[in-house]
Amino acid sequence: MMNQEELRQTESRCIQEHAPACIAACPIHVDVRGMIAAIQQKDFSGGLKLLQKTVPFPGIISHICNQPCQGECKRNEAGGAIEIVKLEKACVKFGEAGEGVRALPPKSKRVAVIGGGLSGMTLAYDLARKGYPVTIYEARNKLGGRIWEFPPEQLPVTVILKDIEILEKLRVEIILNRGIEKIEPDQLTLQGNQFDAIFLATESETTPILGLSSGTQDQMQIDPITYMTTWKGIFAAGHALRSSRSPIFSVMDGRRAAISIDRYLQNVSLVAARYNEGVYSTRLYTNMQGIPSIPTVKPANPQAGYTQDEAVLEAQRCIICQCLECVKVCEYLKHYGGYPKKYIREIYNNLSIVMGTRYSNKFVNSCSLCGLCAQVCPESLDMGSICKEARQVMVQQNRMPPSAHDFALRDMAFSNSDKFSMARNQPGSQTSQYAFFPGCQLSASFPEYVHNIYAYLREQLNKNHTDAVGLILRCCGAPADWAGRLDLFEAAKAEFLLEYEKMNKPKLIVACSSCYQVFKTHFPDVEIVSLWEMMDKIGLPAGRGQQLNVTIAPLAIHDPCSTRHENNIQDSARNILHRLGYSFQELPLNRDKTECCSYGGLMWLANPELAAEVTRRRIAESSYDYVTYCAMCRDFFVRQGKPTLHLLDLIYAENLEIQSRQPAPGYSQRHENRARLKRNLLKQIWGEDMDSDKSYENIRLIITPEIQALLDERLILIEDIQQVIEYAERTGKKLLNKKTNGFLAYYKPAAVTYWVEYSTHGEAFMVHRAYSHRMQIGEEAKK
């Protein structure tokens, strides 16, 4: 798994925690978003509390701030910027201030401030709160400096006096009518008083420093980051660094200088980690698509400002800027209530646990690995790749619960066993130019279509007896890849390549888009083409095309998530629909932004409840019946009640109305369909027979429809039941229930233990109940 540095780099790509543009444009970073969110809830006291966290004098600032934030407000794109200052003023007016600020215990080092304007007052406020004894020297008879130049109707005197009172509460010493005539830079003394640091907060354009030795004033430099001057321990306001001044920038000067003086007095670096101080550009992305244009709320009495109701209405115009583009489109990310940066840290912590419970296991295993998050993320951050890597690490460290993906891995093992797996050249050919690879799921859902397509491909591609078409039945290894089982995947890969090379490395015609991605990613030397591209190129099966009488309702096309970056496949599927005479609707999230049906990444196994929500979300996007070109997408949608057709249904099905609602085969039936498909193909095309020597398959079962539905819900196969009963009857390890004269038995063929309650009926066995669990039986645990 990624190391700490890689983790930080990956985390940094998630921009959700970055500030909105209004906060980044504010020199002191007022939490505008939080304050407005509070006002939206009519919580003016909460808004005032947030305002006071960054603004030392909220009454003053809310009356005279020149609002650099407004120019960056995203609402400028849809109705006009939010009236931020007016909302700040409403918080001051209607909110309750609470207990007020408190100072830390007094420190020994003293700070002098020359000039009692906003920058000097802010520095005094910040350092006094930290416990530093601060003395302000002001040449005039009152604090405030230039703020007194604002007309009283804009900035009432009562507001100024109320805000300045806070300095007295913080025990700031204020010396009025006292200009400083001489500073001794080496001793840091003012009028005989010794200080440990001095801040020059005078508001003159030339920043006079009286009393310094002759000729030194022109040589004074102010560091733009630390505000340190040429002389050690003497700091100066940064207005000399700017071409214009404003009240809010004066507050910024005092705040940044206070940080530097605090560091200076603690003898730590003045420049380390000085990120995003003052105005900066944020990386936060806020999607304005679909945001309605709403005009600014005008106060009925401009002189009095907003009423509470008017303030709430204006606040409600704010879109509360954030990214969450991935969370908006992904039910999985939404379900867990966070966002990628938070999730990445949780995954890393989960993998770092040596002893104890790993609470993020289910989260890691619930991702569909579909890649939609990366597609919509402004930074292309892919949670799927992170979750997949985490699964691999969990397997390598023996921390993946063995039963987490057991069912899918056993299904894959079945598909790659002699029950289904086969590789044959076309009859009469020693090699193949092409090989049809239908995949295990299409073979399980629509075995008859595999027959039809293979015949169609042989007919179309072998017209001149040049392009022989072979057939390969097996699983591509996707379940092992998704489960992080690299060992099983590599074994399956080696088995495939052995058979593939015997067929003289034909070009694969792949029906399943998940298989297509596996081959594209992990088999670079295997040439592949999608079945849909091939059909689009060589024409539809005979008798299928524009002349087809179309009576089905309008359709909406769903792209499998594994075709996300395969434009050619998506185009071919649409071309086939057009040739068949169908009109169709595009879903809101389609093509490269299509959603997963919940099959991908084995989500449906790891988190069935979430998987159901994912499926329901997708099928709710249109009232039309769906059409797709993935067997599992079709089956999952129908299971949730959405009429859905596979693209091959439009070619081969007799009654589309019935077919669109036809339930998917149960899990046991899917195994049977694959096995029967192989038997029939071998017999009908190659004239071969299959033999079975597994004794448990001779167990005859009686299963009611209700019990069969229960078995499917619990992911219990017929062969699981057969193995339990065969084991119990052969070994005698079963419990007799004298009341029912039935038996209870268990068997653990792999990672999951299966229990069956059954009774004998002649030579058959009736199944009354079955269930499975992940516990180990005592005698097995001791081995």
C-alpha positions, -999 to +999 in steps of 0.1 A: +000+000+000+011+036-005+036+050+020+030+083+039+044+105+011+023+088-016-007+090+008-003+128+012+000+132-026-031+111-032-051+129-005-041+163-019-059+155-051-092+156-033-102+193-032-133+190-011-117+205+019-103+235+000-118+268+007-146+284-014-135+313-036-150+339-012-130+326+017-098+324-003-103+360-016-108+373+020-075+385+034-084+370+069-104+341+056-138+347+072-158+315+071-184+330+048-198+296+038-203+285+074-218+318+085-243+319+056-252+282+062-261+292+098-282+322+086-300+298+062-311+280+094-320+314+110-291+308+134-277+344+136-259+336+168-241+307+152-232+330+123-219+356+146-198+330+164-182+320+132-176+356+122-159+363+155-135+334+150-116+354+124-128+390+127-116+407+159-139+437+154-170+423+136-191+454+142-166+477+126-157+454+097-193+446+088-199+483+083-168+492+062-153+461+046-147+466+009-156+430+002-129+415-020-148+383-015-177+395-036-158+396-069-150+359-065-185+348-054-197+320-077-232+335-075-219+362-099-226+336-126-263+332-117-280+363-104-253+384-087-229+380-058-241+373-023-244+404-001-218+391+023-212+423+043-249+429+047-253+393+061-223+399+084-241+430+097-273+410+102-253+385+124-239+413+145-273+429+148-294+398+155-270+374+170-260+369+206-223+374+213-220+348+240-193+348+266-167+366+245-130+360+242-106+350+270-069+355+272-044+327+280-023+330+312+002+360+311+035+355+294+067+372+304+077+387+270+062+422+262+051+436+229+047+473+219+025+486+192+031+520+176-002+532+161-037+523+172-054+518+138-069+485+126-036+467+120-023+477+154-055+469+172-057+435+155-021+426+164-028+437+200-060+416+201-043+384+187-013+386+209-032+396+241-054+365+236-022+344+236-013+360+269+013+385+258+013+419+277+007+444+249+010+482+250-004+504+223+011+539+218-013+561+199-005+597+190-042+607+188-067+609+216-085+577+205-079+544+189-091+535+155-070+555+131-086+560+097-119+543+107-130+576+121-130+591+087-160+570+077-193+589+080-214+581+111-243+569+090-220+542+075-201+535+107-218+546+139-196+558+168-214+534+191-203+505+169-166+516+171-166+521+208-183+488+215-157+468+195-127+487+209-139+477+245-127+442+238-091+453+240-096+465+276-112+432+285-080+415+272-059+438+295-042+456+266-025+487+279-036+518+258-015+550+259-032+578+240-018+612+230+017+597+231+037+599+199+070+580+198+100+602+191+128+577+194+133+540+191+165+523+201+167+493+176+194+475+195+176+477+229+140+477+217+132+505+241+104+530+239+105+560+262+126+540+286+104+509+285+120+476+274+101+454+250+108+421+233+092+430+200+078+462+184+051+465+157+051+497+137+014+502+128+015+538+118-008+546+088+013+572+071+023+564+035+060+569+044+058+549+077+079+573+097+101+558+124+112+587+145+145+586+164+163+560+143+198+570+133+202+594+104+198+579+070+184+546+081+148+552+073+152+548+035+171+516+040+144+499+060+130+467+043+098+449+052+097+411+045+065+405+026+059+371+044+070+377+079+067+416+081+101+416+099+120+448+092+157+454+087+161+455+125+157+423+146+126+424+167+109+452+148+080+444+126+060+468+104+025+469+088+025+457+052+006+486+037+038+499+022+040+467+001+006+474-016-005+501-039-039+504-021-052+499+014-085+488+028-098+481+063-098+443+058-062+443+045-052+464+076-067+436+097-047+411+077-015+430+083-020+429+120-029+392+120+001+381+099+025+403+119+011+388+151+018+353+139+054+363+131+059+381+165+046+350+183+070+328+164+098+352+170+093+353+207+091+315+208+123+313+188+108+292+160+109+296+122+091+327+110+087+313+074+078+276+079+043+266+068+031+300+059+006+287+034-024+306+021-020+336+043-038+366+028-055+363-005-048+332-026-063+311-054-083+281-043-085+248-061-120+241-050-143+233-080-180+242-078-202+230-106-227+258-115-245+237-142-282+238-135-280+265-108-309+288-114-303+326-116-318+343-086-315+381-081-301+397-051-325+404-022-328+442-017-335+454+019-368+473+022-349+499+044-314+502+030-303+525+059-314+499+085-301+469+065-316+435+063-344+423+085-340+387+097-364+374+070-346+394+043-312+381+055-325+345+054-338+350+019-304+364+007-285+336+025-306+310+008-293+323-026-259+310-015-251+276-031-227+267-002-198+261-025-182+226-024-170+200-048-184+166-040-187+159-077-180+122-071-204+119-042-232+134-063-230+106-088-219+077-066-243+061-042-214+042-026-195+074-017-227+091-006-237+061+016-207+064+039-212+101+045-177+114+036-155+122+006-123+107-009-098+126+013-115+113+044-119+078+029-083+075+018-070+083+054-095+057+068-083+031+044-047+037+052-054+036+090-074+004+084-044-013+067-021-001+094-039-019+122-019-048+136-043-058+164-079-049+167-110-045+146-106-031+110-138-011+107-131-001+071-131-037+056-167-035+044-161+000+030-131-012+010-150-042-003-181-023-012-167-002-040-178-013-075-144-002-089-163+014-119-142+045-122-171+070-124-156+091-095-124+096-115-144+106-146-163+134-128-135+145-104-117+177-115-085+160-103-092+126-117-090+109-083-101+073-086-113+057-053-118+025-072-080+020-078-074+028-041-099+003-029-086-023-053-051-018-041-063-020-005-079-054-012-047-067-027-028-056+004-054-071+027-051-104+009-012-103+010-013-096+047-038-123+054-063-097+066-090-103+040-118-124+055-117-156+035-155-156+030-157-119+018-156-129-019-160-167-015-191-170-035-178-152-065-145-170-064-162-204-062-184-193-092-152-184-111-137-218-101-168-236-115-165-216-148-129-225-151-134-262-142-141-290-167-179-284-160-178-253-183-143-245-195-134-255-230-114-243-260-120-256-295-111-247-330-139-246-355-148-282-366-125-292-395-099-265-386-065-270-368-062-233-360-085-203-355-082-168-369-110-158-345-123-172-313-157-163-297-154-156-260-189-151-246-178-150-210-194-168-180-223-145-173-238-143-208-235-181-209-253-183-176-281-159-184-286-166-221-270-199-231-292-201-262-279-168-274-243-181-272-254-209-295-269-184-319-240-160-320-214-187-325-234-200-355-238-165-368-201-157-365-190-189-382-214-182-411-204-146-415-166-149-410-161-182-427-179-175-460-148-180-480-134-208-458-106-185-447-114-172-413-122-201-390-139-192-357-131-211-326-149-210-292-135-205-257-157-210-227-144-199-193-143-170-168-118-142-177-107-139-141-125-107-132-138-119-098-103-128-087-090-094-100-117-075-082-112-095-050-075-087-048-066-124-053-037-120-076-027-156-071-060-169-084-060-144-112-025-153-124-035-190-123-065-184-144-045-162-168-019-190-172-047-216-180-062-193-206-030-185-223-021-222-226-053-230-244-052-198-264-017-205-278-028-240-288-054-224-310-027-203-327-035-171-309-068-161-326-083-127-323-109-128-295-145-117-302-156-107-267-192-103-258-188-092-221-175-057-215-160-067-182-140-095-200-131-069-226-115-047-199-097-077-183-081-087-216-073-051-225-056-045-192-039-078-183-035-095-217-017-069-239-006-095-264-041-108-270-059-091-299-095-084-290-126-069-306-160-064-290-189-086-303-208-054-309-181-038-330-179-070-350-217-071-355-217-035-365-190-042-391-202-075-407-239-069-404-267-083-383-279-119-384-300-127-414-336-114-413-329-089-385-329-052-394-351-023-404-378-046-416-384-059-380-419-049-367-411-029-336-439-029-310-419-025-278-422+008-259-395+034-263-362+024-247-334+041-227-299+028-233-277+019-204-240+016-211-221-010-189-196+008-167-168-013-182-173+004-215-168+039-199-138+047-221-148+025-251-165+049-275-163+025-303-183-002-284-208+024-273-212+037-308-216+002-322-243-007-297-263+024-308-257+016-345-272-018-340-302-003-323-307+020-352-304-009-377-330-028-358-353+001-361-354+013-325-354+048-312-340+052-277-333+078-250-299+086-236-298+085-198-285+116-179-254+097-170-243+078-200-212+068-220-181+079-201-202+089-171-224+058-170-232+043-136-225+007-124-254-017-120-238-029-087-223-061-102-188-045-107-162-050-080-184-076-063-203-049-045-234-070-047-217-096-025-199-073-001-228-050+006-262-063-007-282-034+008-260-008-008-260-027-041-298-026-041-297+012-036-272+016-064-294-004-087-326+014-077-309+048-082-299+038-118-332+024-129-351+055-116-334+078-141-360+071-168-395+059-171-386+040-203-378+004-204-340-001-205-318-018-231-282-028-224-255-049-238-244-066-205-261-097-191-255-088-155-268-052-159-299-066-175-304-092-148-298-068-119-322-043-133-350-068-138-345-082-103-354-047-090-385-046-112-372-025-141-383-040-175-349-044-193-338-060-225-304-073-235-293-061-270-294-098-281-331-100-270-339-075-298-324-099-323-334-133-310-363-131-285-398-140-297-418-118-273-401-087-261-428-077-236-424-110-218-386-111-222-382-076-207-397-088-174-383-124-175-365-130-141-328-138-142-319-175-136-311-184-100-275-190-090-278-228-092-296-225-125-267-203-138-243-232-131-266-256-148-270-233-178-232-232-183-227-269-179-256-277-202-243-251-227-209-269-229-225-304-231-248-293-260-221-275-279-197-304-277-224-328-287-240-308-315-210-292-330-180-314-322-198-347-316-183-352-281-199-363-249-192-352-213-189-376-183-193-367-146-178-388-118-187-365-089-207-386-064-225-357-048-241-348-082-261-380-079-280-367-049-316-361-059-332-331-042-368-320-037-369-282-033-400-261-032-401-227-049-401-209-015-370-228-004-353-221-038-360-184-034-344-186+000-314-204-014-308-177-040-312-149-014-286-166+008-262-175-022-265-212-016-262-234-047-278-268-054-243-283-054-237-269-019-269-287-007-258-319-025-224-318-009-237-314+026-262-343+022-236-365+005-211-358+032-237-364+060-250-397+045-215-410+037-200-402+071-230-404+094-223-369+107-258-356+111-282-349+139-317-365+141-347-344+151-370-369+166-400-346+164-398-342+126-377-373+119-355-351+098-318-344+099-295-314+104-260-316+088-232-292+079-202-292+055-175-267+047-163-271+011-142-240+011-144-208+033-181-210+042-199-236+063-233-247+050-261-262+071-290-281+058-322-295+074-335-323+053-356-355+053-355-386+032-382-393+006-375-426-010-343-422-030-346-384-028-340-358-001-364-329+007-347-297+017-366-279+045-341-252+054-306-241+046-283-214+057-246-205+058-223-186+081-186-176+085-179-193+118-155-222+121-168-254+136-147-264+166-131-296+153-121-279+121-107-249+140-083-272+159-067-286+128 
